[in-house]
Amino acid sequence: MKFTKMHGIGNDYVYVSTFDGEVIADPARLAIAVSDRHFGIGSDGLILIVPSETADARMRMFNADGSESEMCGNGVRCVAKYLHDHGITRKGRVTIETGRGVLTLELEVENDLVQRVRVDMGAPILEAEKIPTTLPGHPPIDVPLTVAGHDLKITAVSMGNPHAVAFVDDVANFPVELVGPALENHPAFPRRVNAHFVEVITPNEVRMRTWERGSGITLACGTGACAVAVAGVLTGRSRERVLAHLPGGDLSLDWDGVGAPIFMTGAATEVFSGDWTE
């Protein structure tokens, strides 16, 4: 099986294209195997790039634990880069089918290679039952919740996958490794949740860390950064244009408010390709 290792600001996945007829019989098991950072390739999960009847390609994303997720913002940028750089399509604007629907992505190309991608991520989902969460409010905004002994205020948002955002004073020293898994599996989130802890630097700049559902601590989460931008506007902590600093790099987010789509811009990087011979 031919694969390509790629990352979006450190959020790394193993990418496999089935455009050449490659058949992946058990992607969940494969995701667990290739993600292992000691005995596999090493990644936050597996992303399949498959033909689509409604877009230039379809993306299927599997976490490191084998569970399938609806969407990955950093991953979809890399899929767009793969489509262009590997000659599947050479358009400056591509469409990709995801669990969130069909997304449109604009490519920034230098020396015939994609460097950055701007993604129309669609409008955030704010109805509690669609996020889904049992927390009160549409959406739940600054809902008090005690998790692993820490008193948090949770704002919940879906970007096609569920996110819980908590603003903290000192994100660098916040115990993400303790609170993250407890929040991921909290009963208020029936399908588990991606947990984000955010420090506001200025109204146009935030710093965040993530515990990703099914993968643990990751260097970046694109849909999570979008959720953080939405939560910042909804709670009055940040403005419509915000730069998010994640451990792996920066993402630019633009959101004009309820009902509007959110746009995410960031890098996409190819690391290496190879053959998996399990």
C-alpha positions as CSV (number, residue, x, y, z in Angstrom):
1,M,0.0,0.0,0.0
2,K,1.4,3.3,-1.0
3,F,1.0,6.2,1.5
4,T,2.0,9.8,2.0
5,K,2.8,11.3,5.4
6,M,1.5,14.9,5.6
7,H,0.7,17.5,8.3
8,G,-1.1,20.7,8.8
9,I,0.9,22.7,11.4
10,G,1.9,19.5,13.1
11,N,-1.4,17.7,13.0
12,D,-0.1,14.7,11.1
13,Y,-1.9,11.9,9.2
14,V,-1.1,9.0,6.9
15,Y,-2.8,9.7,3.6
16,V,-3.8,6.9,1.2
17,S,-5.3,7.6,-2.2
18,T,-7.7,5.1,-3.7
19,F,-7.8,6.9,-7.1
20,D,-5.5,4.2,-8.5
21,G,-7.8,1.4,-7.4
22,E,-6.2,0.7,-4.0
23,V,-8.7,-1.2,-1.8
24,I,-8.6,-0.7,2.0
25,A,-10.6,-3.6,3.5
26,D,-10.4,-2.5,7.2
27,P,-9.5,1.2,7.6
28,A,-10.1,1.2,11.3
29,R,-7.6,-1.5,11.9
30,L,-5.2,0.1,9.5
31,A,-5.5,3.5,11.3
32,I,-4.4,1.9,14.6
33,A,-1.4,0.2,13.0
34,V,0.0,3.1,11.0
35,S,-0.6,5.6,13.7
36,D,1.6,3.8,16.2
37,R,4.6,6.1,16.7
38,H,6.9,3.2,17.8
39,F,5.9,0.3,15.6
40,G,4.0,2.0,12.7
41,I,4.5,5.1,10.6
42,G,3.5,7.4,13.4
43,S,0.5,9.8,13.0
44,D,-2.6,11.2,14.6
45,G,-4.6,8.9,12.3
46,L,-5.4,7.8,8.8
47,I,-7.0,9.8,6.0
48,L,-8.3,8.1,2.9
49,I,-8.6,10.2,-0.4
50,V,-11.3,8.5,-2.5
51,P,-13.3,9.4,-5.6
52,S,-16.5,11.3,-5.1
53,E,-19.6,11.7,-7.2
54,T,-20.2,15.3,-5.9
55,A,-16.7,16.8,-5.5
56,D,-13.1,16.5,-6.8
57,A,-12.5,14.0,-4.0
58,R,-13.9,12.6,-0.8
59,M,-12.1,12.5,2.5
60,R,-12.5,9.8,5.2
61,M,-10.7,10.4,8.4
62,F,-9.9,7.8,11.1
63,N,-8.4,8.7,14.5
64,A,-5.4,6.9,16.0
65,D,-7.8,4.6,18.0
66,G,-9.6,3.5,14.8
67,S,-12.7,5.5,15.3
68,E,-14.0,7.4,12.3
69,S,-14.5,11.2,12.6
70,E,-16.7,13.5,10.6
71,M,-14.1,16.1,9.7
72,C,-10.6,17.3,10.1
73,G,-9.7,20.9,9.3
74,N,-5.9,20.4,9.0
75,G,-6.5,17.1,7.2
76,V,-8.7,18.6,4.5
77,R,-6.1,21.2,3.7
78,C,-3.6,18.4,3.1
79,V,-6.1,16.5,1.0
80,A,-6.3,19.6,-1.2
81,K,-2.5,19.8,-1.5
82,Y,-2.3,16.1,-2.3
83,L,-4.9,16.5,-5.1
84,H,-2.9,19.3,-6.7
85,D,0.7,18.2,-6.1
86,H,0.0,14.6,-7.1
87,G,-1.8,15.6,-10.3
88,I,-5.3,14.4,-9.6
89,T,-6.6,17.9,-10.3
90,R,-4.6,21.1,-11.0
91,K,-7.3,23.6,-10.3
92,G,-6.7,26.6,-8.0
93,R,-10.0,25.9,-6.3
94,V,-11.1,22.4,-5.3
95,T,-14.1,20.8,-3.7
96,I,-13.8,18.0,-1.1
97,E,-16.7,15.8,0.2
98,T,-16.5,15.3,4.0
99,G,-18.8,14.2,6.8
100,R,-19.6,17.9,7.1
101,G,-20.7,18.2,3.5
102,V,-18.8,19.4,0.4
103,L,-16.2,22.1,1.3
104,T,-14.6,24.6,-1.1
105,L,-10.8,25.2,-0.8
106,E,-8.7,27.9,-2.4
107,L,-5.0,27.0,-3.0
108,E,-2.0,29.2,-2.6
109,V,0.6,27.7,-5.0
110,E,4.3,28.6,-5.2
111,N,6.8,26.8,-7.5
112,D,4.0,24.5,-8.6
113,L,3.4,23.2,-5.1
114,V,0.6,24.1,-2.7
115,Q,1.9,26.0,0.4
116,R,-1.3,27.3,2.1
117,V,-5.0,26.6,1.8
118,R,-8.0,28.7,2.6
119,V,-11.1,26.6,3.5
120,D,-14.7,27.6,3.6
121,M,-15.6,25.5,6.7
122,G,-19.3,26.3,6.5
123,A,-21.4,27.8,9.2
124,P,-20.9,26.4,12.7
125,I,-23.7,24.2,14.2
126,L,-25.0,25.8,17.3
127,E,-28.1,23.8,18.3
128,A,-27.3,21.7,21.4
129,E,-28.9,18.5,20.2
130,K,-27.0,18.7,16.9
131,I,-23.5,19.3,18.5
132,P,-24.5,17.0,20.3
133,T,-24.5,17.9,24.0
134,T,-27.0,17.9,26.9
135,L,-25.6,21.2,28.2
136,P,-28.2,24.0,28.3
137,G,-28.4,26.7,25.6
138,H,-28.4,27.0,21.8
139,P,-25.4,27.0,21.8
140,P,-24.3,26.3,25.4
141,I,-22.2,29.4,26.3
142,D,-20.0,29.6,29.4
143,V,-21.9,26.8,31.1
144,P,-20.3,26.0,34.4
145,L,-18.9,22.4,34.5
146,T,-16.5,20.8,37.0
147,V,-14.2,18.4,35.2
148,A,-11.4,16.4,36.9
149,G,-11.5,18.8,39.8
150,H,-11.3,22.0,37.7
151,D,-14.2,24.5,37.5
152,L,-14.6,25.4,33.8
153,K,-17.0,27.4,31.7
154,I,-17.8,25.5,28.6
155,T,-18.9,26.8,25.3
156,A,-20.0,24.0,22.9
157,V,-19.9,24.2,19.1
158,S,-19.9,21.7,16.2
159,M,-18.0,22.1,13.0
160,G,-19.4,18.9,11.8
161,N,-17.7,17.3,14.7
162,P,-18.3,18.3,18.4
163,H,-16.1,20.7,20.3
164,A,-16.0,22.0,23.9
165,V,-14.1,25.2,24.5
166,A,-12.8,26.5,27.9
167,F,-11.0,29.8,28.3
168,V,-8.2,29.7,30.9
169,D,-5.7,32.2,32.3
170,D,-2.5,30.2,31.6
171,V,-2.9,27.6,28.9
172,A,0.8,26.7,28.9
173,N,0.5,25.4,32.4
174,F,-3.0,24.0,32.2
175,P,-3.2,20.2,32.8
176,V,-4.6,19.3,29.4
177,E,-3.4,15.7,29.9
178,L,-5.6,15.4,33.0
179,V,-8.7,17.5,32.1
180,G,-8.7,16.7,28.3
181,P,-9.7,13.0,28.5
182,A,-12.2,13.6,31.3
183,L,-13.9,16.3,29.2
184,E,-13.8,14.1,26.1
185,N,-15.7,11.4,27.9
186,H,-18.0,13.6,30.0
187,P,-21.6,12.4,30.0
188,A,-22.7,15.8,28.7
189,F,-21.3,14.8,25.3
190,P,-22.9,11.6,24.1
191,R,-20.6,11.2,21.1
192,R,-17.5,12.3,23.1
193,V,-16.0,15.7,22.3
194,N,-12.8,17.5,21.2
195,A,-11.6,19.6,24.2
196,H,-9.8,22.9,23.7
197,F,-8.2,25.2,26.3
198,V,-7.7,28.8,25.3
199,E,-5.9,31.8,26.5
200,V,-6.9,35.2,25.1
201,I,-3.8,37.4,24.3
202,T,-5.7,40.2,22.6
203,P,-9.2,40.4,21.0
204,N,-7.6,39.4,17.7
205,E,-5.1,36.7,19.0
206,V,-5.4,33.6,21.1
207,R,-3.3,30.7,22.2
208,M,-4.8,27.2,22.4
209,R,-4.1,23.6,23.3
210,T,-6.2,20.6,22.3
211,W,-7.1,17.1,23.5
212,E,-8.5,15.5,20.4
213,R,-11.3,12.9,20.5
214,G,-9.8,9.5,19.8
215,S,-6.2,10.8,19.5
216,G,-5.3,12.6,22.7
217,I,-3.0,15.7,22.7
218,T,-2.2,16.9,19.2
219,L,-0.1,19.8,17.9
220,A,-3.1,21.3,16.1
221,C,-6.8,20.9,15.4
222,G,-8.3,22.9,12.5
223,T,-12.0,22.4,13.3
224,G,-11.1,23.1,16.9
225,A,-9.5,26.4,16.0
226,C,-12.7,27.3,14.2
227,A,-14.7,26.4,17.2
228,V,-12.4,28.5,19.4
229,A,-12.9,31.5,17.1
230,V,-16.7,31.0,17.2
231,A,-16.7,30.7,21.0
232,G,-14.6,33.8,21.3
233,V,-17.1,35.9,19.4
234,L,-20.1,34.3,21.1
235,T,-18.7,35.0,24.6
236,G,-17.3,38.5,23.7
237,R,-13.7,37.5,24.3
238,S,-12.5,37.9,20.8
239,R,-13.4,39.6,17.5
240,E,-14.4,38.3,14.1
241,R,-10.8,38.1,12.8
242,V,-8.5,36.1,15.0
243,L,-5.0,34.5,14.8
244,A,-4.8,31.3,16.7
245,H,-1.5,30.1,17.9
246,L,-1.4,26.3,18.3
247,P,1.6,24.2,19.4
248,G,2.3,23.3,15.7
249,G,1.8,26.7,14.2
250,D,-0.7,29.4,13.4
251,L,-4.2,29.5,11.8
252,S,-6.1,32.5,10.6
253,L,-9.8,32.4,11.2
254,D,-12.6,34.7,9.9
255,W,-16.2,34.6,11.1
256,D,-18.9,37.3,10.6
257,G,-21.3,35.9,13.1
258,V,-24.3,33.5,13.5
259,G,-25.4,32.1,10.2
260,A,-22.2,33.0,8.4
261,P,-19.5,30.5,7.2
262,I,-16.1,30.5,9.0
263,F,-13.0,30.6,6.9
264,M,-9.7,29.0,8.0
265,T,-6.3,29.6,6.4
266,G,-3.2,27.6,7.1
267,A,-0.2,25.6,5.8
268,A,-0.2,22.1,4.4
269,T,3.0,20.1,4.3
270,E,4.1,16.8,2.7
271,V,6.7,15.0,4.7
272,F,7.5,11.7,2.8
273,S,5.9,8.8,0.9
274,G,6.5,5.1,1.1
275,D,5.1,1.6,1.0
276,W,3.3,0.0,3.9
277,T,4.0,-3.8,3.8
278,E,2.2,-5.1,6.9
